[in-house]
Amino acid sequence: MPIELTTRIARTQNVMTAPIDQEVVIFNLAKNSYVNLDEIGRRIWDLLDTPQRVDELCQQLSEEFDAAPEQITADVLPFLDELQAENLIHAANE
């Protein structure tokens, strides 16, 4: 299912994380794989501790990083698609 601005997303439960400086490594136990996220990826991961809509996530990131909402959205949607492909996030029920 493609992620859209109105999609409510949440982190997958079957993962372990290890913070390293400003980054985070996520271990997907179900796939026996890991993903390393940079500072911005880590911030997105942290914000997804509570399920939220993508448009709300982008708005918060736009304010925190002082960037245009359109640019944040253009960068965040493909990133979320990658996390979903790795089974690290999923659409959450309301």
Solvent accessible surface area in square Angstrom, and as a share of the most:
residue,aa,sasa,rsa
1,M,156,0.69
2,P,100,0.63
3,I,15,0.08
4,E,101,0.45
5,L,75,0.37
6,T,86,0.50
7,T,15,0.09
8,R,60,0.22
9,I,1,0.00
10,A,9,0.07
11,R,53,0.19
12,T,36,0.21
13,Q,161,0.72
14,N,75,0.38
15,V,27,0.16
16,M,112,0.50
17,T,63,0.37
18,A,35,0.27
19,P,87,0.55
20,I,94,0.48
21,D,130,0.68
22,Q,113,0.50
23,E,63,0.28
24,V,6,0.04
25,V,16,0.09
26,I,0,0.00
27,F,79,0.33
28,N,5,0.03
29,L,94,0.47
30,A,79,0.61
31,K,88,0.37
32,N,142,0.73
33,S,39,0.25
34,Y,146,0.56
35,V,34,0.19
36,N,81,0.42
37,L,7,0.03
38,D,85,0.44
39,E,94,0.42
40,I,89,0.45
41,G,4,0.04
42,R,63,0.23
43,R,76,0.28
44,I,4,0.02
45,W,5,0.02
46,D,63,0.32
47,L,20,0.10
48,L,1,0.01
49,D,99,0.51
50,T,90,0.52
51,P,58,0.36
52,Q,26,0.11
53,R,73,0.27
54,V,0,0.00
55,D,45,0.23
56,E,85,0.38
57,L,0,0.00
58,C,5,0.03
59,Q,87,0.38
60,Q,64,0.29
61,L,2,0.01
62,S,10,0.06
63,E,120,0.54
64,E,78,0.35
65,F,75,0.31
66,D,135,0.70
67,A,38,0.30
68,A,53,0.41
69,P,63,0.39
70,E,128,0.58
71,Q,94,0.42
72,I,19,0.10
73,T,28,0.16
74,A,63,0.49
75,D,82,0.42
76,V,6,0.03
77,L,44,0.22
78,P,68,0.43
79,F,44,0.18
80,L,0,0.00
81,D,64,0.33
82,E,111,0.50
83,L,4,0.02
84,Q,44,0.20
85,A,76,0.59
86,E,59,0.27
87,N,80,0.41
88,L,0,0.00
89,I,4,0.02
90,H,79,0.35
91,A,40,0.31
92,A,20,0.16
93,N,145,0.75
94,E,169,0.76
